[in-house]
């Protein structure tokens, strides 16, 4: 087995977090109709450079009530496994409560432990007053922040796009922008459409849509770790793969199990 250097592990840490964010956020871009429903569940396997298992992640859509309003309660979990967990252990949990009618988030939870680096933050959004009420549970600190109108959290962003963006109108190079609030800051977030691609998956060949996410740093959008995301080109918009190219090797997450899809699952059948 190749030696896992400190530099590789540091890169893994950063990329595992990015991948956890994306998969807890779930998938992108659907036509203007619901692509998911209560009971949808995904499991992903993460690997380093295609040969060493690095971790797993799950994503679940639940039904709940938040302050007397019906909501989707979406829970994402990510953790390291195998040899990677010997050097660097990750256990992350993300939750969001999304209004079923407006697709706007009411509450976001981030509870993570990444190699001993921990955070436990709860954010409540007042969409009418454009406020975010942040409770840092670990440090017993509360604060109120102004937000942009129709603000999204890290997880709800993708569900919002999933139900509100018309894929049929997308052209290669098109970019989609969303205002997002994370921890204690407002962020600009955009996704660039890279086109269609046929990829091999655990379930067979599938038609996929390919995207690249960017996060605003200051006033400039920066590409995050050469991160690329593939989702199924159908009504479900299943997250199929995420790949992060690192300074040495790459980190990849692939869908390896699912249930509760709202629409029929489609693969390419070779003649």
N, C-alpha and C positions, 0 to 999 in steps of 0.2 A: 504493500500500500504506500502511496506517495506520502511524503511528510506534509502535514498541514502547518504552514507557517503562521506566525502571529499576524502578519499582514493579511493573509488570506482570511483569518478568523475575523479581523476587524472589518474587512470588506463584506464577509458573510453577515456580520451583525447588522450593518447598514442596509444591505440588500434584503435580508430576511424581514426587516421592519417594513421596507417599501413594499415588498410582495405581500406581507400580511395586510398592510393598508389596502392594497388593491383588491385582494381577495375578500377581505372583510367588507370592502365596499361593493364587491361583486362585479357585475358585468356592465357593459356599456350598450347604449344605442339600440333602441327598438323603434319600430314604427309607432305611430300615435295610437297605441292600444296597450293594455296591460300585458306584460310578458312574463309575469311571475304571480304567484299566489301563496297563501298560507300552506305550509307543508313542504315547500321546496327546500331541498337539502343538497349540498355539494361537499365532496371531500377531495382534497388536493394532496399530491405528493411532491415534495421539494427535493431537488438533487443538485449536487455541486459538480459541474463539468460533465454531467451525464453519467457519472459512475458511482458517486458516493451519496447515499441518502442523507438529506440534511434536515428534513422536518415534515410536518403535516399541517394542514389547515382545514377547517370546516366552516360552512356558512349555512345558517338556518333562518327561514322566514316563519315567524310565529304570529299568532293573533293575540291582541291584548286591548286593554282600555287604559287611556292615559287622561286623567282629569275629565272623566266622563265622555271622552271622545274615542271612537274606534280607531285603532292604529295597527300598523305592521310593526312588530317588535323583532328586529333583525339582530342576530347574534353571530359574531365571527370570532373564531378561536384559531390561534397559531402556536406551534411549539416545535422545538428541535427534537431530533431523535438520533439514535445510533451514535457513531463516533463523534459527531459534531457536538452532541449534548455533553460529552465528557469534558470538552474544552470550553463550551459556551452554551449555557442553557437558556432557552427562551420559552416563556409562557405568557401569551398575550390574549386579552379578551377585549373585544369592542362591541358596543351595543348602540342601537339607535331606535328611536320611536318615531315613526313617520305617519302623518295624517293620511288616511286612506283616500281622502277626496282631493286634497291639495298637493300631496307628495312633499309637503314641507315638514322638517323635523321639529319635534318638541323637546327632545332630550337626547343627549349623547353621553356615553360612558366609555372611558379609556382606562383599563386596569391592566398594566403590563409589568413584567419582570424579565429583563433582558440582561443576563449575566450579572445579576445583582443590582442593575439600574432599574429602579421601580418608579411608577407613576400611577396615581389613582385619582382621576379627575372626572367630575360630573358637570355637564353644561346644560342649562335649561335655556331655551330660546323663546323670546317674546317676538313673534313675527310681526305683530301690529306696531310695536314700539321700536323695532329694530335694535333689540338689546340681547346680549348673551350674559347669563348669570353663571359665573364659573365658581365651582367649589373644588378647591384643591384639598382633597381629604387627607392626603399624606402629610401636608404641612399645615392643616387646619386653617386654611386661608380662603376667604371669599372676595370676589371682585365682580364689578359690572363693566361690560364693554359695549361700545356702539358697534353695530354691524351694518352691512349693506342690506338693502331690501331683498327679501326672498333668499336669505342666507341658507346655505347647506352645511352639514358637517361632513367629515371625512368619508363616512359610510353612505349617508343619504344622497350625496352628490351623484353617485352612479345610478342609484335607483331612480332619481329624478330624471337623469338623462335617458335612462332606459325606457321611460314611459312618455317622454316628451320630444324626442328628436326623431325626425323622419329620415331613416337611412336611405330611402329611395332618392333623396335629393342630394346626398353627399357625393362629392367629387374628390379625387385624389389631391391631397394638399389642403383640403378644407380644415378649418380649425373651429373648435367649439369652446366657448368660455363660460366659466361658472365662478361665482363668488363663494368662498368656503371659509369657515371659521374653525381653527384648530388650536387646542390648548388655550392660549390667551391672545391669539392674533388672527387678523383677517388675511386671507391669502387669495391671490388670483390663481385659478387653475384652468388649464386648457388641454384639450386632446386633439391631436393631429391625425387625420385619416390617411392611412398609407396604402389602402386598396384591398383587393380580395386575394385570397391564397388558399390552396388546398393543402391541408396538413394531415399527417398521420397521427391518430390518437389511440388511446387504449380501446376504443370502441370501433375503430375503422377510420377510413378517410372521411374528412368532413370539409365542407366549404366554410371558410372563415373570413371574418373581417379583421383587418390589422390596424392597430392604433399605437400612438406614442404619447405618453403623458408628459406634461411640463408643469412646473410649479414656479410661481413668480418669486424671485429673490430681489428685494428692493423694487425696482420698476422694470426689471428685466426677467423674462421667462427663461429658465434654464432647464435643459434636458436632464432628467433624473437617471443617472447610471445607465444610459443607453437602454432604457427599459422599453420593452415591446410587449403588447398584449394582443392575443387572438381570441375572438369570440365567434360562436357559431352564427352563420349567416342564415338564420331562420327566425321564426316568431319567438322562440325561447331566449335567444341571445345568450347561450350558455358560455361561461368563461372556460375556455379550453386550455389556454397556456399563457404563462407569463415568463419572460426571459430577461435577466439582467446581465449584461456583459460587464465583467469586472476587469481590473488591471491584470489579474491572472485568472484565467478560466471564466466560468459563467455560473450563474445560479438560475435554476429553472423550476417552475411549479406547473404540474400537469394535473388536469382533472382525472381522477381514477374511479369515482363512484358518484352516483346521483340518484335522487328519487323526487317524486312530487312535481314533475314538470307540468306546466299548464297546457302546453301544446305538444303535438307528436314530435318524437325525437327522430332526426333524419341523418343518415349516413350515405355516402356515395357507394353504390353497388356496382362493382366492376363487371362488365359483360364478358 
